[in-house]
Amino acid sequence: MARSHRGPRFVVFLYAGLVTFAGVIGLLFSVVVTDPQPPRLLFLVSLPPTAFGFVVYGAVSVGLVLGVPLAGVVYVSRHVDAVEAPE
């Protein structure tokens, strides 16, 4: 059976679009809010309260929150056929 690559390509474009959107929202936040507190990436890395800092914070945060489960789904979907069903 031939496999289509349209679905995975759509998911990659959707993921990239959401990460980009989060970066744009971070940029808009830094422009609209006066004197924002510096964001802390993963509660560890303090970023500057500039447009660049909020773009990085938004994009990396959403990228990780969506990317880690997506990577798990990709891993399971590629290896599920290798596991034999119990009889």
N, C-alpha and C positions, 0 to 999 in steps of 0.2 A: 504494500500500500504506500503510495506517495505521501510524503509529509509536506504540509504547507508551512512556510516560514512567515506568513503574514501576521499570525498571532503574536509570536515572540517579538517581531519587529515593532508591532503596535505597542507592546508593553514597554519596550526600551524607549520608544519615543514619548510615551506617556510619562515614564519615570523621569526622563531628561526634562520634559516640559514642567513637571511639578517641582523639580529641583531648581530649575531656572526661575519659575514663578516665586518660589520661596526666597531666592536671592533678590528678585525685584522688590518683593514686599519688604525685605530687610533694608534695601536702599530707600524706599519710600518712608519707612519708619524713621530712619535717621534724618531724613529731610523734614518731616512733619513735626516730630517731637523735639522740643527744645531741651537741651541739657539732659540727654538720656544717661542712664547708668551703663557702665561697660558690661557687655555680655560675657558670660563665662561658658565657653564651649566644653561640653561634657562635664560641667561643674569643676573643671580642672584648669583649663587654659583661659586666662583673662585676655580678652580682645579689646582693642581700643574702641572707644565710643564714636567711631567715625563711620562714614558710609561703607568703607571697605570692611570694617569689622562686623557690621550688621549683615552685609551681603554674605560674608564667609559664615557667620553664625547661622543664618537662615538656610543657606544651601547645604552646608555640612550636616546640620541637624536633621533636616528633612531627608537628605540623602541617606543618612544612617538609619533613620526610623523606617524608611521604606525599603532601603537596599538590603538590610540584613534579613528580613523575612523573605524578600524576593529571592535572595541568594539561596535561602533554605528551600524554597519551593522549586527552584531550578535544580538544585542538587537532588532532591527527592524525585522529581519527575524524570530525571535522567537515569536514576538508579533503581527505580521501582520495578522495572522489567527484569532486573538482574536477580531479584529475590523471588524464590519460588513460593507459591501459595501453599499453605498447609493442607494436607489431605484429610 
